[in-house]
Amino acid sequence: GDWRTKAVIAGGEDGNVVIWDLAQQGANGTNREAQVIAHPGCVWKVAALQSASSDFISACNDGHMRIFTRHASKSAPPS
């Protein structure tokens, strides 16, 4: 894929999944946070779904797995 559509996604003990969009550069040349997704507890793991390069899954200590997409055509419209 195009490097401009790539992102780094991480989950943490603070209950957040953080997505850094590699195409967005801050003023000093560093990548800035593109999005933070809150979860109800510690995020144990995030992984890319091989079936689609824009989708990923998170596993939380509440026992649920959640699937997310970065592809706008797959997203629900904002309310």
Phi, psi and omega in degrees: 000174180286129182300335181289348178258005183278154179214158172250129183236131181223147175246154184220169178295341179283359178086017180243145165255127181245133180243118174260119179275116185292343178279343182263118180252137174282177183299326182266012178088358179270157177284139178255160180295127179270325184197145173236127179246115181283141175238161183284359179193190180304134177268114183283322186201147167232145181210145175286143174271124185292339182288338181208128186290346182260001183252146175214165182234147175237149176240127186243157181289359173278001177088007181250148170251140182235136179255133180234158175229152174252004182269117187301325183290344178264353186270150173289149178293148178297143180273000000 
